[in-house]
Every structure is written in C-alpha cells, then in structure tokens.
C-alpha cells in the first residue's frame, strides 16, 4: 500500500489489485457505475481525509457524517454501494454506521409513516456534486422519503440534505432520524473488510476521527453498482459506465 493521500489524487491506485476485486463484486450485483458530476465519473472513489476539508460533509471530511442515502438527489441512485477498508484510522475507532428503514419504521406511528410517504420533500444536491458550481445548491423533488410495499419499504433520505415542505413533514423527518439512530449498527472496518449496502433500504454514515496527515490515515475505497440504466441514459453516456451530468437529465424522471 502507498501512503494515504493528503489531497484529491484520482489515479493513485490505477492498476491496483483492489480495482479488479471491486469491479467483480459490483458487476455481480449489477454494473459498476460512475456519475459524471462526481469526481469526473471515476468508478472507484478513494475515501480519506483531505487537509483543509475536515468539516466537509462528504468523503474528504473527518467530522461525523449522519445517515444518508447515497446520491439522494439523483433519479438513478446506486442500487448498491461497497466500501472496502484499506487502512484504519490511527485510533481504530472510526466506524461506518448503517441503519435499515425496515428496522426503523416499526418505531414510528402510522401518521408519521403516512407523512413520510407523501411527495412533499426536497433533497439538496450533495456537495460532492457541486464542487465546481457557484450559488445555492439545487435540489431534487418533491419526492417521498418512504416508498414501496408496507412490508418491504424503501427509503430516500439524507439527514443533511432532505427537507420537509411543511411542519408535519419536518416533524416526521426528525422522528425517522431518531428511529434510525436507535436501530443503528456501527461497523469498525479492518483492512480487507468489505461492506456492501442496499442503497434503497439502508442509510449509512461515519463517526468522527482525528486525521494526522502522516501517510497512515484512514483510507477506504468505494464503488457504486446499478442493476440497470434506462436505454435513454445509456444512449447519452459518454462512457459506457458513467451516467450523464444532471444538467443533461434533470427532470427526465
């Protein structure tokens, strides 16, 4: 392993054996997929602290990162994401936090669940998708937070970016966040551990840690897997695995 990068270095692991491992897993689940707006369409994302970005709510930060659906704003959100640990933080305390909507919903009232099923929520674009833009971040919606069958529900939620349009909607979001916290599981990944998450059922986050920028900081690799991209999206792709920019597809679905 090389030293953990201290800046955004997209090609530091080009040709590394983990590329093949992650591609194999992603393609067994669906198809390894990138997003043109995020890291210029990179298929493998290096998750590590970057000096000066400690407080950013994304993979370059080191503050606590609350529960979120990956790419909550996107009409073609990943079906699965994988996180492979290459190196732990120095204190071996940083945890990947995971929580399932199917564990959390029984803790809510019927009225709260009904509110969460209404298309009355908006989700801001994550900062990882708006690094090169100025002005207020755009948002997607309106959309429900909970959808699907009552006995097998799905979730679209980001505690930092999803907002309710009305007081009842905002109260239901707070109740959901509390329930997700109660059923959360913390996974302290060791080098070689790979966790794969269903992005429509499980939200995830990260506990805080203290980077030292000495080449031995926490370092994960992330992939996205999509079961199927619609034909119109495939025809618009500049690369067969990279979804078009949001400016090209916003409002299509």
C-alpha positions in Angstrom: 0.0 0.0 0.0 1.2 3.5 -0.8 0.8 6.2 1.8 -2.7 7.6 2.4 -3.1 10.6 0.1 -3.5 14.0 1.7 -5.2 15.6 -1.3 -7.5 14.5 -4.1 -5.5 12.1 -6.2 -7.9 10.3 -8.5 -5.3 8.0 -10.1 -3.0 7.0 -7.2 -4.3 3.4 -7.3 -4.5 2.9 -11.0 -3.8 -0.8 -11.7 -4.1 -1.7 -8.1 -5.5 -5.3 -7.4 -8.4 -3.9 -5.5 -9.8 -2.5 -8.8 -10.4 -6.0 -10.0 -11.9 -7.1 -6.7 -14.3 -4.2 -6.6 -15.3 -4.4 -10.2 -16.0 -8.1 -9.8 -18.3 -7.5 -6.8 -20.0 -4.5 -8.4 -20.7 -6.4 -11.6 -22.1 -9.4 -9.8 -24.6 -7.1 -8.1 -25.4 -5.1 -11.2 -23.0 -2.9 -13.2 -20.1 -0.8 -11.9 -21.3 2.8 -12.4 -19.9 6.3 -12.0 -21.5 9.7 -12.2 -20.2 12.4 -14.5 -20.9 15.1 -11.9 -19.0 13.3 -9.1 -15.2 13.0 -9.3 -15.4 13.4 -13.1 -17.1 10.0 -13.5 -14.4 8.0 -11.5 -15.5 4.4 -11.0 -13.6 3.9 -7.8 -13.6 6.5 -5.1 -10.8 6.9 -2.6 -12.3 7.9 0.8 -9.8 9.6 3.1 -9.4 12.9 4.9 -8.1 15.8 2.9 -6.3 18.6 4.7 -8.5 21.7 5.0 -11.7 19.8 4.3 -12.1 18.3 7.8 -15.6 19.8 8.2 -17.0 18.9 4.8 -20.0 16.5 4.9 -18.5 14.2 2.3 -15.8 11.6 2.0 -12.9 14.0 2.3 -14.0 15.1 5.8 -13.3 13.7 9.2 -16.3 15.1 11.2 -19.3 12.9 12.0 -21.4 12.2 8.9 -25.0 11.4 9.6 -27.3 8.9 7.9 -27.8 9.3 4.2 -28.9 7.5 1.0 -26.1 7.8 -1.4 -26.7 10.4 -4.1 -30.1 11.1 -2.6 -30.9 13.8 -5.2 -30.3 11.6 -8.3 -33.1 9.8 -10.3 -30.7 6.9 -10.9 -29.3 6.4 -7.4 -27.0 3.4 -7.0 -28.7 0.2 -6.1 -25.7 -0.9 -4.1 -22.5 0.7 -2.8 -19.5 -1.0 -1.4 -16.8 0.2 1.0 -13.5 -1.6 1.2 -11.2 -0.7 4.0 -7.5 -0.3 3.1 -6.3 1.3 6.3 -7.9 2.1 9.6 -7.6 5.4 11.5 -4.8 5.6 14.0 -7.1 5.0 17.0 -9.1 2.3 15.2 -12.4 4.0 16.3 -13.8 5.4 13.1 -17.0 3.4 12.3 -19.2 3.1 9.3 -22.7 3.5 10.7 -25.6 1.6 9.0 -29.3 1.6 9.7 -32.2 -0.1 7.9 -35.6 1.5 7.2 -37.2 -1.9 7.8 -35.9 -1.9 11.4 -36.7 1.8 12.0 -40.3 2.1 10.7 -41.9 -0.1 13.4 -40.7 2.6 15.9 -42.8 5.3 14.1 -46.5 6.0 14.3 -48.8 5.3 11.4 -49.3 9.0 11.0 -45.6 9.7 10.8 -45.1 6.9 8.2 -48.0 8.4 6.2 -46.3 11.8 6.2 -43.1 10.3 5.0 -44.9 8.6 2.1 -46.2 11.9 0.7 -44.2 13.6 -2.1 -43.5 16.7 0.0 -39.7 16.5 0.5 -36.8 18.1 -1.4 -33.2 16.9 -1.3 -30.3 19.3 -2.0 -27.5 18.0 -4.3 -24.6 16.7 -2.2 -21.6 18.9 -2.1 -19.6 16.3 -3.9 -21.8 17.0 -7.0 -21.5 20.8 -6.7 -17.7 21.4 -6.2 -17.4 23.3 -9.5 -20.6 25.4 -9.2 -21.4 28.7 -7.6 -24.5 29.9 -5.9 -27.1 27.9 -3.9 -27.1 24.2 -4.3 -30.0 22.9 -6.5 -32.5 20.5 -5.1 -34.5 17.5 -6.3 -38.1 16.8 -5.6 -40.7 16.8 -4.5 -40.3 13.2 -3.5 -41.4 10.8 -0.8 -38.9 9.6 1.9 -40.6 6.2 2.3 -42.0 4.3 -0.7 -42.7 0.8 -1.8 -44.8 -2.0 -0.2 -45.7 -1.7 3.5 -43.9 -5.0 4.3 -40.8 -4.2 2.2 -40.4 -0.4 2.3 -37.6 1.6 0.6 -36.1 4.9 1.7 -34.7 8.1 0.1 -33.3 10.2 2.9 -30.3 12.4 3.7 -30.2 13.9 7.2 -28.1 16.8 6.0 -29.9 17.5 2.7 -33.5 16.2 2.8 -36.0 18.9 3.9 -39.8 18.8 4.5 -42.1 21.3 3.0 -44.4 21.5 6.0 -44.1 21.4 9.8 -45.7 17.9 9.9 -43.2 16.7 7.3 -40.3 18.1 9.2 -41.5 16.5 12.4 -41.8 13.1 10.7 -38.2 13.5 9.4 -37.0 14.1 13.0 -38.8 11.0 14.2 -37.3 9.0 11.4 -33.8 10.2 12.2 -34.3 9.3 15.9 -35.6 5.8 15.0 -32.7 5.2 12.6 -30.3 6.1 15.4 -32.0 3.6 17.7 -31.5 0.7 15.3 -28.1 1.7 14.0 -25.2 -0.7 13.9 -21.6 0.6 14.0 -19.1 -1.3 11.8 -15.4 -0.7 12.6 -13.9 -2.0 9.4 -10.4 -3.5 9.4 -8.1 -3.6 6.4 -9.5 -6.1 3.9 -13.1 -5.8 5.2 -15.7 -5.0 2.5 -19.3 -3.9 3.4 -21.9 -3.9 0.7 -25.1 -1.9 1.3 -28.5 -1.9 -0.4 -28.8 1.8 -1.0 -32.6 1.8 -1.1 -33.0 0.0 2.2 -30.0 1.1 4.3 -28.7 4.5 5.1 -25.1 4.9 6.3 -22.8 7.4 7.9 -19.5 7.8 9.7 -18.3 8.6 13.2 -15.7 11.4 13.7 -12.0 10.7 13.8 -8.8 12.8 14.0 -6.5 12.6 10.9 -2.8 13.1 11.4 -1.8 13.6 7.7 1.2 11.3 8.2 0.5 8.9 5.3 -1.2 6.4 7.6 -4.7 7.9 7.9 -8.0 6.1 7.4 -8.5 5.0 3.7 -11.5 3.3 2.2 -12.4 2.6 -1.5 -16.0 3.0 -2.6 -17.9 1.7 -5.6 -21.4 2.1 -6.9 -23.5 -0.7 -8.6 -26.6 -0.1 -10.7 -28.8 -3.0 -11.7 -29.9 -1.4 -15.0 -29.6 2.0 -16.6 -32.6 3.0 -18.8 -31.9 2.9 -22.6 -32.2 6.7 -22.9 -29.5 7.2 -20.2 -27.2 4.6 -21.9 -27.5 6.4 -25.2 -26.5 9.7 -23.5 -23.4 8.3 -21.7 -20.0 9.5 -22.8 -18.5 6.4 -21.2 -20.4 3.1 -21.1 -20.3 3.1 -17.2 -20.7 6.8 -16.4 -24.1 8.4 -16.1 -24.6 11.8 -17.7 -24.5 15.0 -15.8 -27.6 16.2 -14.0 -27.8 19.3 -16.3 -28.4 16.8 -19.1 -31.0 14.6 -17.4 -32.7 16.8 -14.7 -36.4 16.4 -14.9 -36.4 13.4 -17.2 -37.6 11.1 -14.3 
